[in-house]
Amino acid sequence: MDNVLSMLDAIPEETIAITVYLLGSALVLACWYGIAIRLPKLLGGISWIVVFAILLTPTASDGNNASIAPAFFGIVFGVLTKDTPLVLSNASLILFVIGLGAIIGFLWTKYTANKVSLENSKKNSPL
């Protein structure tokens, strides 16, 4: 156990924190995917995009030791400190990611529908 702890001391705290955060977010998204596939297709896709945006939209934190942080934490901090511009800026970032995800999802749906219709037309073709 001492060897593991001494190995972790050599790794910077920021790297460990970001790794744990990203792996935790991936685990939450995988679990939510298990829920989303049981929902109607549109609702499941949109809910997955919303959860993704809430968990992984980045922003820069304020202060002397400013670094990258999730925008959701900026919203929570802004609500607690009653800092309306901070809440609005972080909410707009999350909404931007949701909108971008919705556009990508729409284009992906059109692509897969077109791909399926092309495969069906090839199967029904007399050639």
C-alpha positions in Angstrom: 0.0 0.0 0.0 2.9 2.3 0.7 4.2 1.9 -2.9 0.8 2.9 -4.3 0.6 6.0 -2.1 4.2 7.0 -2.9 3.4 6.6 -6.6 0.3 8.8 -6.3 2.4 11.5 -4.5 4.5 11.8 -7.7 1.4 12.7 -9.8 0.2 16.3 -9.6 -3.1 16.7 -7.8 -4.7 18.5 -10.7 -4.0 15.6 -13.0 -5.6 13.2 -10.5 -8.6 15.4 -10.1 -9.2 15.8 -13.8 -8.8 12.1 -14.4 -11.2 11.2 -11.7 -13.7 13.8 -12.9 -13.6 12.6 -16.5 -13.8 8.9 -15.6 -16.7 9.7 -13.2 -18.5 11.6 -16.0 -17.9 8.8 -18.4 -19.4 6.4 -15.9 -22.5 8.6 -15.3 -23.0 9.0 -19.1 -22.8 5.2 -19.6 -25.3 4.7 -16.8 -27.6 7.4 -18.3 -27.3 5.7 -21.7 -28.7 2.6 -20.2 -31.7 4.7 -19.1 -31.9 6.7 -22.3 -32.2 3.7 -24.6 -35.4 2.7 -22.8 -37.0 6.1 -23.4 -38.5 7.1 -26.7 -35.7 7.8 -29.2 -36.1 11.6 -29.3 -36.4 12.0 -25.5 -33.6 9.6 -24.8 -31.2 11.4 -27.2 -32.1 14.9 -25.9 -31.8 13.8 -22.3 -28.4 12.3 -22.9 -27.2 15.5 -24.6 -28.5 17.6 -21.6 -26.7 15.3 -19.1 -23.5 15.5 -21.2 -23.7 19.3 -21.3 -24.3 19.7 -17.6 -21.4 17.4 -16.7 -18.8 18.3 -19.3 -19.3 21.9 -20.4 -16.0 23.7 -19.4 -15.5 27.2 -18.2 -12.7 29.1 -16.5 -12.9 29.7 -12.8 -12.1 33.1 -11.2 -9.5 33.9 -8.6 -5.8 33.6 -8.1 -5.7 29.9 -8.9 -8.0 30.1 -11.9 -8.3 26.9 -13.9 -10.7 25.0 -16.0 -13.9 23.9 -14.2 -17.4 22.6 -15.2 -19.9 25.3 -16.0 -22.4 23.7 -13.7 -20.2 24.5 -10.7 -20.1 28.1 -12.0 -23.9 28.2 -12.0 -24.1 26.8 -8.4 -21.4 29.2 -7.2 -23.2 32.1 -8.9 -26.5 31.2 -7.3 -24.9 30.9 -3.9 -23.1 34.3 -4.2 -26.1 35.9 -6.1 -23.8 36.8 -9.0 -26.3 37.0 -11.9 -23.7 37.6 -14.7 -21.8 34.5 -13.6 -25.0 32.4 -13.7 -26.0 33.7 -17.1 -22.6 33.2 -18.7 -22.3 29.6 -17.5 -25.9 28.8 -18.4 -25.3 30.2 -21.9 -22.3 27.9 -22.2 -24.4 24.9 -21.2 -27.2 25.9 -23.6 -24.6 26.4 -26.4 -23.4 22.8 -25.9 -27.0 21.5 -25.8 -27.7 23.3 -29.1 -24.6 22.1 -30.7 -25.4 18.5 -29.6 -28.9 18.8 -30.9 -27.7 19.9 -34.3 -25.1 17.1 -34.4 -27.8 14.6 -33.3 -30.2 15.9 -36.0 -27.5 15.6 -38.7 -26.6 12.1 -37.5 -30.3 11.0 -37.6 -30.6 12.3 -41.2 -27.4 10.5 -42.2 -28.5 7.2 -40.7 -32.0 7.5 -42.2 -30.4 8.2 -45.6 -28.0 5.4 -45.3 -30.8 2.9 -44.4 -32.9 4.1 -47.4 -30.0 3.7 -49.7 -29.4 0.1 -48.5 -33.1 -0.7 -48.9 -33.2 0.7 -52.4 -30.1 -1.4 -53.3 -31.9 -4.5 -52.0 -35.0 -3.8 -54.0 -33.1 -2.9 -57.2 -33.4 -5.5 -60.0 -29.7 -5.1 -60.8 
